[in-house]
């Protein structure tokens, strides 16, 4: 018996990174997984490998959300869970951030999460779950990622409000707040076929050894296990909460 047997779960941004690992783990735990992304080739290949279903979804487009939800309902007859994983990151100081760049990040990270809740919640089975991917930067500040941090702070607000509004249906809404995780977002070498990804990962570990109490960058599989906990009955009495998964980074930096 898997922890998600009989459940239908949509994971956005699932073609790679954290979303991919969530899709893999959820499928291994018995869920019917819907891989949703704009990376059609990668997403479709992953879905085929897993025996899952792929849907094209630009999370910033309400019509595409409606189409995706309709496709899932037609295929499976129900939706039991949503993981709002899709997100983008841009580096810039606040005063140097063009408005277009700010709005691009807001559209994907914040609007995408809002539209996911807005579109899926009405058709979600009672007792279902929504897991929103926020960030370590949702609970603290970080220079050069102001736009990203603003959207992730907003996701915590959306999470808490949705948890209150959906509680009468037994729908639980929680947020994950990952620190640095070894995906293409923090390790762009993963997107370069000529790069030595293991070498860049070791370099990131060296960097975070000085910042993170556990002494390394996080792994997407570790975030996936938190997503599983929040989607399964293991967290049956938890809603409206942020869960920081950052190797102790938020606790502080040791001077010894």
Sine and cosine of phi, psi and omega as CSV:
sin_phi,cos_phi,sin_psi,cos_psi,sin_omega,cos_omega
0.00,0.00,0.79,-0.61,0.08,-1.00
-1.00,-0.03,0.32,-0.95,-0.02,-1.00
-0.94,0.33,-0.28,0.96,-0.03,-1.00
-0.85,-0.53,0.38,0.92,0.01,-1.00
-0.81,0.59,0.76,-0.65,0.07,-1.00
0.99,0.12,-0.04,1.00,-0.04,-1.00
-0.99,-0.12,0.53,-0.85,0.07,-1.00
-0.93,-0.37,0.87,-0.49,-0.11,-0.99
-0.80,-0.60,0.75,-0.66,0.06,-1.00
-0.99,-0.14,0.77,-0.64,0.05,-1.00
-0.85,-0.52,0.87,-0.49,0.01,-1.00
-1.00,0.03,0.40,-0.92,-0.05,-1.00
0.85,0.52,0.61,0.79,-0.18,-0.98
-1.00,-0.07,0.05,1.00,-0.05,-1.00
-0.95,0.31,-0.39,0.92,-0.02,-1.00
-0.37,-0.93,0.09,-1.00,0.11,-0.99
0.91,0.42,-0.60,-0.80,-0.03,-1.00
-0.86,0.51,-0.68,0.73,-0.01,-1.00
-0.87,0.49,-0.65,0.76,0.03,-1.00
-0.87,0.49,-0.72,0.69,-0.03,-1.00
-0.92,0.39,-0.55,0.83,0.09,-1.00
-0.90,0.43,-0.71,0.71,0.02,-1.00
-0.87,0.50,-0.70,0.72,0.00,-1.00
-0.88,0.47,-0.73,0.68,-0.05,-1.00
-0.93,0.37,-0.68,0.73,0.00,-1.00
-0.88,0.47,-0.66,0.76,0.02,-1.00
-0.91,0.42,-0.66,0.75,0.02,-1.00
-0.90,0.44,-0.45,0.89,0.00,-1.00
-1.00,-0.04,0.21,0.98,0.18,-0.98
0.99,-0.17,0.00,1.00,-0.03,-1.00
-0.98,0.22,0.50,-0.86,0.30,-0.95
-0.99,0.14,0.92,-0.40,-0.13,-0.99
-0.97,-0.23,0.70,-0.71,0.12,-0.99
-0.95,-0.31,0.92,-0.39,0.03,-1.00
-1.00,0.08,0.91,-0.42,-0.04,-1.00
-0.89,-0.45,0.76,-0.65,-0.05,-1.00
-0.20,-0.98,0.12,-0.99,0.17,-0.99
-0.99,-0.17,-0.15,0.99,0.02,-1.00
-1.00,0.04,0.99,0.15,-0.20,-0.98
-0.88,0.48,-0.71,0.71,-0.06,-1.00
-0.90,0.44,-0.74,0.67,-0.01,-1.00
-0.92,0.38,-0.68,0.73,-0.03,-1.00
-0.90,0.43,-0.69,0.72,0.00,-1.00
-0.91,0.41,-0.63,0.78,0.01,-1.00
-0.91,0.42,-0.67,0.74,0.02,-1.00
-0.90,0.43,-0.71,0.71,0.00,-1.00
-0.87,0.50,-0.67,0.74,0.02,-1.00
-0.88,0.47,-0.69,0.73,0.00,-1.00
-0.88,0.48,-0.64,0.77,-0.10,-0.99
-1.00,0.05,-0.21,0.98,-0.16,-0.99
0.96,0.29,0.55,0.83,0.00,-1.00
-0.96,-0.29,-0.17,-0.98,0.02,-1.00
-0.85,-0.53,0.66,-0.75,0.03,-1.00
-0.97,-0.26,0.67,-0.75,0.16,-0.99
-0.74,-0.68,0.68,-0.73,0.10,-0.99
-0.96,0.28,0.76,-0.65,-0.02,-1.00
-0.48,-0.88,0.93,-0.37,0.23,-0.97
-1.00,0.03,0.94,-0.34,-0.18,-0.98
-0.92,0.40,-0.25,0.97,0.02,-1.00
-1.00,0.07,0.02,1.00,-0.06,-1.00
-0.91,-0.42,0.91,-0.41,-0.06,-1.00
-0.88,0.47,-0.63,0.77,0.01,-1.00
-0.88,0.48,-0.60,0.80,0.02,-1.00
-0.94,0.34,-0.56,0.83,0.11,-0.99
-0.88,0.47,-0.73,0.69,-0.01,-1.00
-0.87,0.49,-0.67,0.74,0.00,-1.00
-0.91,0.42,-0.68,0.74,-0.01,-1.00
-0.89,0.45,-0.71,0.71,0.00,-1.00
-0.88,0.47,-0.67,0.74,0.03,-1.00
-0.88,0.47,-0.67,0.74,0.02,-1.00
-0.88,0.47,-0.69,0.72,-0.01,-1.00
-0.91,0.41,-0.69,0.73,0.00,-1.00
-0.90,0.45,-0.64,0.77,0.03,-1.00
-0.90,0.43,-0.60,0.80,-0.07,-1.00
-0.98,0.22,-0.66,0.75,-0.15,-0.99
-0.88,-0.48,-0.25,0.97,0.02,-1.00
0.99,0.14,-0.06,1.00,-0.06,-1.00
-0.25,-0.97,0.28,-0.96,0.19,-0.98
-0.71,-0.71,0.78,-0.62,-0.04,-1.00
-0.94,-0.33,-0.34,0.94,-0.06,-1.00
-0.41,-0.91,0.46,-0.89,0.05,-1.00
-0.69,-0.73,0.74,-0.67,0.17,-0.99
-0.90,-0.43,0.95,-0.32,0.07,-1.00
-0.99,0.15,1.00,0.05,-0.09,-1.00
-0.98,-0.18,-0.48,0.88,-0.12,-0.99
-0.84,0.55,0.68,-0.73,0.03,-1.00
-0.19,-0.98,0.35,-0.94,0.06,-1.00
-0.74,-0.68,0.34,-0.94,-0.03,-1.00
-0.73,-0.69,0.69,-0.72,0.12,-0.99
-0.76,-0.65,0.65,-0.76,0.02,-1.00
-0.98,-0.18,0.81,-0.59,0.05,-1.00
-0.11,-0.99,0.52,-0.86,0.17,-0.99
-0.94,0.33,0.44,-0.90,-0.04,-1.00
-0.84,0.54,-0.71,0.70,-0.09,-1.00
-0.95,0.32,-0.28,0.96,0.01,-1.00
-0.98,-0.21,0.06,1.00,-0.05,-1.00
-0.99,0.12,0.89,-0.46,0.08,-1.00
-0.91,0.41,0.51,-0.86,0.01,-1.00
-0.85,0.52,-0.63,0.78,0.00,-1.00
-0.86,0.51,-0.65,0.76,0.01,-1.00
-0.92,0.39,-0.68,0.73,0.03,-1.00
-0.85,0.52,-0.73,0.68,-0.06,-1.00
-0.94,0.35,-0.52,0.85,0.06,-1.00
-0.88,0.47,-0.71,0.71,0.00,-1.00
-0.93,0.37,-0.66,0.75,0.04,-1.00
-0.87,0.50,-0.67,0.75,-0.05,-1.00
-0.87,0.50,-0.71,0.71,-0.05,-1.00
-0.98,0.20,-0.80,0.60,-0.15,-0.99
-0.96,0.27,-0.77,0.63,-0.13,-0.99
-1.00,0.02,-0.79,0.62,0.01,-1.00
-0.90,0.43,-0.63,0.77,0.02,-1.00
-0.86,0.52,-0.68,0.74,0.04,-1.00
-0.92,0.40,-0.71,0.71,0.04,-1.00
-0.85,0.53,-0.74,0.67,-0.03,-1.00
-0.91,0.41,-0.56,0.83,0.06,-1.00
-0.88,0.48,-0.74,0.67,0.03,-1.00
-0.89,0.45,-0.74,0.67,-0.08,-1.00
-0.87,0.49,-0.64,0.77,-0.10,-1.00
-1.00,0.06,-0.63,0.77,-0.10,-1.00
-1.00,0.10,-0.63,0.78,-0.10,-1.00
-0.81,0.59,-0.68,0.74,-0.02,-1.00
-0.88,0.47,-0.43,0.90,-0.02,-1.00
-0.96,-0.29,-0.02,1.00,-0.01,-1.00
-0.93,0.37,0.66,-0.75,0.05,-1.00
-0.89,0.46,0.59,-0.80,0.11,-0.99
-0.83,0.55,0.68,-0.73,-0.09,-1.00
1.00,0.07,0.12,0.99,0.00,-1.00
-0.97,0.25,-0.05,-1.00,-0.06,-1.00
-0.67,-0.74,0.54,-0.84,0.17,-0.99
-0.79,-0.62,0.78,-0.62,0.06,-1.00
-0.87,-0.49,0.88,-0.48,0.00,-1.00
-0.98,-0.20,0.71,-0.71,0.02,-1.00
-1.00,-0.02,0.96,-0.27,0.09,-1.00
-1.00,-0.08,-0.79,-0.61,-0.07,-1.00
-0.11,-0.99,0.37,-0.93,0.24,-0.97
-0.75,0.66,-0.62,0.78,-0.03,-1.00
-0.97,0.26,-0.02,1.00,0.11,-0.99
-0.98,0.19,-0.27,0.96,-0.06,-1.00
-0.85,-0.53,0.08,1.00,0.07,-1.00
-0.40,-0.92,0.03,-1.00,0.04,-1.00
-0.98,-0.19,0.33,-0.95,0.09,-1.00
-0.43,-0.90,0.82,-0.57,-0.01,-1.00
-0.88,0.47,0.54,-0.84,0.12,-0.99
0.98,0.20,-0.02,1.00,0.06,-1.00
-0.76,-0.65,0.65,0.76,-0.08,-1.00
-0.87,0.50,-0.67,0.74,0.01,-1.00
-0.90,0.43,-0.73,0.68,0.04,-1.00
-0.85,0.52,-0.75,0.67,-0.01,-1.00
-0.88,0.48,-0.63,0.77,0.01,-1.00
-0.88,0.47,-0.68,0.73,-0.01,-1.00
-0.93,0.36,-0.57,0.82,-0.03,-1.00
-0.96,0.26,-0.56,0.83,0.16,-0.99
-0.86,0.50,-0.68,0.74,-0.01,-1.00
-0.88,0.47,-0.60,0.80,0.00,-1.00
-0.89,0.46,-0.58,0.82,0.06,-1.00
-0.90,0.44,-0.64,0.77,0.06,-1.00
-0.89,0.45,-0.70,0.71,0.05,-1.00
-0.87,0.49,-0.65,0.76,-0.01,-1.00
-0.88,0.48,-0.74,0.68,-0.06,-1.00
-0.92,0.39,-0.67,0.74,0.01,-1.00
-0.91,0.41,-0.71,0.71,0.01,-1.00
-0.89,0.46,-0.62,0.78,0.03,-1.00
-0.87,0.49,-0.66,0.75,0.01,-1.00
-0.93,0.38,-0.70,0.72,-0.11,-0.99
-0.96,0.26,-0.42,0.91,-0.06,-1.00
-0.97,-0.25,-0.04,1.00,-0.07,-1.00
-0.88,0.47,-0.53,0.85,-0.03,-1.00
-0.91,0.42,-0.30,0.95,0.07,-1.00
-0.99,-0.17,0.12,0.99,-0.02,-1.00
0.96,0.28,0.21,0.98,0.02,-1.00
-1.00,0.10,0.81,-0.58,-0.02,-1.00
-0.98,-0.21,0.68,-0.73,-0.04,-1.00
-0.77,-0.64,0.87,-0.50,0.00,-1.00
-0.71,-0.71,0.18,-0.98,-0.04,-1.00
-0.77,-0.64,0.63,-0.78,0.14,-0.99
-0.98,-0.18,0.63,-0.78,-0.01,-1.00
-0.82,-0.57,0.98,0.20,-0.02,-1.00
-0.95,0.31,0.55,-0.83,0.22,-0.98
-0.99,0.12,-0.55,-0.83,0.02,-1.00
-0.93,0.36,0.79,-0.62,-0.02,-1.00
-0.79,-0.62,0.63,-0.78,-0.10,-1.00
-0.98,0.19,0.98,0.21,0.10,-1.00
-0.80,-0.60,0.00,-1.00,-0.01,-1.00
-0.88,0.47,-0.39,0.92,0.01,-1.00
-0.90,0.43,-0.68,0.74,-0.01,-1.00
-0.98,-0.18,-0.23,0.97,-0.03,-1.00
-0.73,-0.68,0.97,0.26,-0.07,-1.00
-0.85,0.53,-0.28,0.96,0.04,-1.00
-0.86,0.51,-0.38,0.92,0.02,-1.00
-0.90,0.44,-0.33,0.94,0.01,-1.00
-1.00,-0.08,-0.05,1.00,-0.03,-1.00
-0.96,-0.28,0.95,-0.32,-0.06,-1.00
-0.89,0.45,-0.28,0.96,0.00,-1.00
-1.00,-0.06,-0.11,0.99,-0.09,-1.00
-0.99,0.11,0.44,-0.90,0.10,-0.99
-1.00,-0.01,1.00,-0.06,-0.11,-0.99
-0.90,0.43,-0.62,0.79,0.01,-1.00
-0.89,0.46,-0.61,0.79,0.01,-1.00
-0.92,0.39,-0.69,0.73,0.01,-1.00
-0.93,0.38,-0.56,0.83,0.07,-1.00
-0.90,0.43,-0.65,0.76,0.04,-1.00
-0.90,0.43,-0.61,0.79,0.03,-1.00
-0.91,0.43,-0.63,0.78,0.05,-1.00
-0.91,0.41,-0.65,0.76,0.06,-1.00
-0.85,0.52,-0.65,0.76,0.01,-1.00
-0.90,0.44,-0.66,0.75,0.04,-1.00
-0.89,0.46,-0.76,0.65,-0.09,-1.00
-0.98,0.20,-0.22,0.97,0.12,-0.99
-0.86,0.51,-0.49,0.87,-0.02,-1.00
-1.00,0.06,-0.30,0.96,-0.11,-0.99
-0.95,-0.32,-0.55,0.83,-0.18,-0.98
-0.95,-0.31,0.79,-0.61,-0.01,-1.00
-0.80,0.61,-0.61,0.79,0.02,-1.00
-0.98,0.22,-0.08,1.00,0.23,-0.97
0.98,0.20,0.39,0.92,0.00,-1.00
-0.29,-0.96,0.24,-0.97,0.12,-0.99
-0.98,0.22,0.44,-0.90,0.00,-1.00
-0.98,0.22,0.25,-0.97,0.02,-1.00
-0.92,-0.38,0.62,-0.79,-0.01,-1.00
-0.87,0.49,-0.48,0.88,0.05,-1.00
-0.89,0.46,-0.53,0.85,0.01,-1.00
-0.94,0.34,-0.63,0.78,0.07,-1.00
-0.92,0.40,-0.63,0.78,0.02,-1.00
-0.86,0.50,-0.61,0.79,0.01,-1.00
-0.92,0.39,-0.56,0.83,0.09,-1.00
-0.93,0.38,-0.66,0.75,0.05,-1.00
-0.87,0.50,-0.64,0.77,0.05,-1.00
-0.89,0.45,-0.71,0.70,0.02,-1.00
-0.84,0.54,-0.70,0.71,-0.06,-1.00
-0.97,0.24,-0.30,0.95,0.02,-1.00
-1.00,-0.07,-0.39,0.92,-0.07,-1.00
-1.00,-0.05,0.09,-1.00,0.03,-1.00
-0.94,0.33,-0.13,0.99,0.06,-1.00
-0.88,0.48,-0.39,0.92,-0.02,-1.00
-0.92,-0.40,0.58,0.82,-0.17,-0.98
-0.89,0.46,-0.31,0.95,-0.01,-1.00
-0.90,-0.44,0.47,0.88,-0.03,-1.00
-0.83,-0.55,0.81,-0.58,0.11,-0.99
-0.42,-0.91,0.47,-0.88,0.05,-1.00
0.97,0.24,0.35,0.94,-0.16,-0.99
-0.88,-0.47,0.55,-0.83,0.17,-0.99
-1.00,-0.03,0.65,-0.76,0.02,-1.00
-0.86,-0.51,0.94,-0.35,-0.01,-1.00
-0.99,0.14,0.77,-0.64,0.04,-1.00
-0.74,-0.67,1.00,-0.03,-0.23,-0.97
-0.60,-0.80,0.26,0.96,0.01,-1.00
0.92,0.38,0.29,0.96,0.00,-1.00
1.00,-0.04,0.08,1.00,-0.07,-1.00
-0.83,0.56,-0.70,0.72,-0.05,-1.00
-0.92,0.39,-0.38,0.92,-0.02,-1.00
-0.91,0.42,-0.44,0.90,-0.01,-1.00
0.72,-0.69,0.08,-1.00,0.00,-1.00
-0.92,-0.40,0.80,-0.60,0.01,-1.00
-0.95,0.32,0.68,-0.74,0.04,-1.00
-0.98,-0.19,0.03,1.00,-0.02,-1.00
-0.99,-0.16,0.00,0.00,0.00,0.00
